[in-house]
Amino acid sequence: MDGIGKLFSGMRAAASGLAAERIRIDVIARNIANAETTRTPEGGPYVRQVVSFEPLLERAADGRAQAAGVRVASVEPDRSTPMERVFDPQHPDADAHGFVLLPNVNTTQEMADLITAMRAYEANLSVQESFVRMAERALRLVQ
């Protein structure tokens, strides 16, 4: 791969990170927005969603697979954290014993995850901007 090809592969890797983190930010925002949702169309309270990433692989010149970025592998319900059960007999979604199931969303954890995702997004954006500056400098050298 020539120099310009390496430059563009670096830009593609940073762009894939931007796209993946954007999805993660959207999922976290949806979790926060539904932190108090006790009734969903599927039935029951909202279930926290988690994003899983996987590497984007490409073939190197020698035939080996090498990482070329990242992508979202899946967005799935978080079953590791149980729903909170609260006694509130006046709540419209209370069961016969007066208990309501609340979503398994911890807003403090979600805010910490959001900050991490935003910083990762900003880091990928910074890398992308660095590649653009390098390309501009290379073009000035050629002139």
Solvent accessible surface area in square Angstrom, and as a share of the most:
residue,aa,sasa,rsa
1,M,133,0.60
2,D,90,0.47
3,G,57,0.55
4,I,94,0.48
5,G,17,0.16
6,K,126,0.53
7,L,21,0.10
8,F,95,0.40
9,S,27,0.17
10,G,17,0.17
11,M,37,0.16
12,R,134,0.49
13,A,35,0.27
14,A,4,0.03
15,A,40,0.31
16,S,18,0.11
17,G,4,0.04
18,L,26,0.13
19,A,58,0.45
20,A,3,0.02
21,E,16,0.07
22,R,127,0.46
23,I,74,0.37
24,R,50,0.18
25,I,24,0.12
26,D,58,0.30
27,V,4,0.02
28,I,9,0.05
29,A,51,0.39
30,R,110,0.40
31,N,1,0.00
32,I,51,0.26
33,A,82,0.63
34,N,35,0.18
35,A,14,0.11
36,E,139,0.62
37,T,39,0.23
38,T,18,0.11
39,R,153,0.56
40,T,21,0.12
41,P,138,0.87
42,E,154,0.69
43,G,50,0.48
44,G,36,0.35
45,P,16,0.10
46,Y,24,0.09
47,V,28,0.16
48,R,23,0.08
49,Q,36,0.16
50,V,48,0.28
51,V,34,0.19
52,S,50,0.32
53,F,75,0.31
54,E,59,0.26
55,P,79,0.50
56,L,56,0.28
57,L,114,0.56
58,E,56,0.25
59,R,176,0.64
60,A,23,0.18
61,A,115,0.89
62,D,95,0.49
63,G,41,0.40
64,R,167,0.61
65,A,56,0.43
66,Q,78,0.35
67,A,75,0.58
68,A,25,0.19
69,G,19,0.18
70,V,43,0.25
71,R,122,0.45
72,V,35,0.20
73,A,50,0.39
74,S,34,0.22
75,V,59,0.34
76,E,93,0.42
77,P,58,0.37
78,D,11,0.05
79,R,176,0.64
80,S,100,0.64
81,T,63,0.37
82,P,110,0.69
83,M,51,0.23
84,E,103,0.46
85,R,138,0.50
86,V,51,0.29
87,F,126,0.52
88,D,52,0.27
89,P,70,0.44
90,Q,163,0.73
91,H,51,0.23
92,P,114,0.72
93,D,42,0.22
94,A,27,0.21
95,D,71,0.37
96,A,106,0.82
97,H,139,0.62
98,G,6,0.06
99,F,66,0.28
100,V,3,0.02
101,L,84,0.42
102,L,41,0.20
103,P,8,0.05
104,N,10,0.05
105,V,19,0.11
106,N,82,0.42
107,T,64,0.37
108,T,105,0.61
109,Q,81,0.36
110,E,0,0.00
111,M,94,0.42
112,A,54,0.42
113,D,37,0.19
114,L,29,0.15
115,I,84,0.42
116,T,74,0.43
117,A,0,0.00
118,M,88,0.39
119,R,164,0.60
120,A,30,0.24
121,Y,64,0.24
122,E,98,0.44
123,A,57,0.44
124,N,34,0.17
125,L,71,0.35
126,S,59,0.38
127,V,68,0.39
128,Q,37,0.16
129,E,83,0.37
130,S,40,0.26
131,F,36,0.15
132,V,63,0.36
133,R,114,0.42
134,M,90,0.40
135,A,23,0.18
136,E,82,0.37
137,R,131,0.48
138,A,42,0.33
139,L,115,0.57
140,R,154,0.56
141,L,154,0.77
142,V,125,0.72
143,Q,179,0.80
